[in-house]
Amino acid sequence: MTDVPGWVLLGPYMGLAGGILWLALWFFGLRHSLAEKGWKHFSLSVPLLGIFVLAGSALNLLLGWPPALSTGVALGWVLLLAIMVAGLMLDLLRSTRQSA
């Protein structure tokens, strides 16, 4: 069996750091700026991205299996994408009604 490259081993740690930084950015300013610009529904789904990255990286570190191959995590990513697209469409629909 071949050795795994070093950058592959850094993935879960970078995911943990990225998830924590994304949630910190969200709680310390991004949510207010998005809501002020009228992205009310979309801004509610943005922290889910940080939570999913954080959970996937933690699962990879604790259990040792790649989260991208897990059916549950893959379904979670599809659900997250659907929620973000629905929020984006609701915000766009609301902004076009207000401008007309």
N, C-alpha and C positions, 0 to 999 in steps of 0.2 A: 504494500500500500504506500502511496506517495505521501509526503508531508504536505500539510496545509500551509498555504502562504500566510505570512504574518498579517496582511491586511484583512484577510478573512476572519482571523481570530479577533481583530479589533472591532469588528462590526457590532457585536452586542454592546460593548462598552461605549462606542460612539452613539448607538441608539439610545442608551440610557441617558447619556449626557444631552443628546439632542432633544429627547422627550422632556427632560427636566427644564432645559432652557426654553423650549417652546411653551410649556405651561407657565413658566415664570414671565415670559414676554406677554402671554395672554393676560395673566392676572394683573400685571403692572402697566397696562396701558393700551394694548391692542384692542381689547373689547370695547373700550370707550371710544376710540377713534373710529372703529368700524360702525358702531351704533350711531355716532354723530353723522356719518356719511350716508346713513339710510340702509345699511346692510344688517338689519335687525335679525332676520331668520338665519342668514348665512353665518353671522357672527356667533350664534349659539352652537353651531356645529364645529367650529374651529378647534376648541379644546379637545374634542374627541380624537383628533389626529395625534395630538401629543400623548393622550392616554393610550391609544393603540400602539404607538411607537414604544412607549415606556413598558407596556405590558408584554409586547412581543420580545423586546430585548431582555426583560427579566425572565421570561419563559425560556429563552434560548440559553441564558446563563445558568439558570437553576436546573433545567431538565436536560440540556445538552442536545436538543434537536432543533433543526431549523424551523422557525415559525412559519415560513412561507409555504412549507409543505403540509402543514396541518390544515385539515378541512375546516375546523372551527375558526381558526385565525383568518383563513382565506375568506370564509363567509362573513366574518366581521369586517374585513376590508371592503367587501362588496357592499355591505350595509352602510358603512361609513361613507362610501362614495355616493350611494343613493341619497343619504341624508343631506350631504353637502350640495348635491345637484338640486335636490328639492328646495332647500333653503335659498340657493342662488336664484332659482326660477321664481319662487315666491317674492323675493326682494325685487327682482326685475319687473315682475307683474305689478307690484305695488308702486314702484317708481314710475312706470309708464302711465298708470292711472292718475297719479298725482300731477304729472306734468301735462296731461291732456285737459 
